[in-house]
């Protein structure tokens, strides 16, 4: 499953630079599928949403940092554990039960995001 940031987030920003997929954004900031990935042009994200990889997408949260589930691989293929959770001082980076995924699915998502498929 992907990771999510709960509303206990203190907006310290420690998690953002740790994400190898650039899936973490500051609250109220637009995000792009292309940021931190090799995605280009029109793509279908793992959720089935069709987007222009370079087009700004609406923020998921206006209050706290957020994780784009379509870009989160729980750091599979990069690290042994999710780096956002490892560095979070208030333990607000937790499994997102709304986005259940297998390890194989997370590795396939990594390959999709980074042109390894």
N, C-alpha and C positions, 0 to 999 in steps of 0.2 A: 504494500500500500504506500501511497505517497505520504509525505509529512505535511502537517499544517501547523500554523502558528496560532496559538490561542490568544484571547483578549487579555491575558495576563502579561503580554509582551510589554516591555518597558521602553521599546524603541531605541535600544542601545546600538543596534546595527552590527553586532558581533557576527551574526550569522551570514549576512549578505556576501562578504568576500570569500567565505568558505565554500560556497556552492559551485561545484564544477560545471553545472549546467546553466548558471545564471538564472535560476528559477525563483530567487528571492528578491523581492522589491519592497522599497519603503512605501508605507501607506500613502494612498492618493496619487501614486506615480503610475503612469501608463507603462505597460510592458509590451515587448515584442518577442515573437517566437524566434526570430533570428539572433537575438542577443545571447551570446555564449554558446551558440550552436552553429551547425553548418547549413541550417534550413534557409532556402531561398525560394522566391516566387510564391505561387499559390500552393499551400500544403494542407493536408488533412491531419490534424493533430490526433493523438491517441484517443481523445474523447469523441472524435468524429466531427469536431468543429472545423470548418474550412476557413482558412485565413490567408491573407497575404503576409508572409513571414516578416516583412519590414513594416507592416502597418501597426500603429499603436493600438493596443487593446485596453479596454477599461480596467482600472484597478479593481482587485477583488476586495480590498479593504481601504477605507479612507482614514482609518484610525491608527492601525498598527502595521508592521511589516507583514507581508503575506507571501505564500508560496504558490506558484502556478503548478497545479497538479500535472498538467500536460508536459511539464519540463522536469518534474521531480523524479529521480530514479533512486532515491534513498542512498545516493552515492555508490550504488552497485556498479562494479567495474572500475571504480576509482579508489574507494576506501573501504575499510572493514565495517564502518558504521556511519550513519548520517552525521556529517560534520556540523550541520546547524545545531543538532541536539547536543553534540559533544561540547560546543562552545557557549551555549546559551546559559547565562547566569541565573535565570529564573525558571528553567526547565519548561518553557512554553512551546518548544518544538516537539510535537507528539505525532504518533501515527494518525493518519486521516482515515477513519473508518468508512467514509463516504467514497473512498477511492482504493478499493481492495485490489491488489496486484500480486502476482507470484514473482519469485526471484527471476524466473525466465522472462516474464513480461517486462520487468524492470530493465533487464539486460537488453531486451529487444528494443525498448524505448531509448536506451542509451545509444544503441547502434543507429536507430532512426535519427536521433537528434544530432549525431556527430558524423553522419554519412558513412557509417560502417556496414550498413545493410546491403 
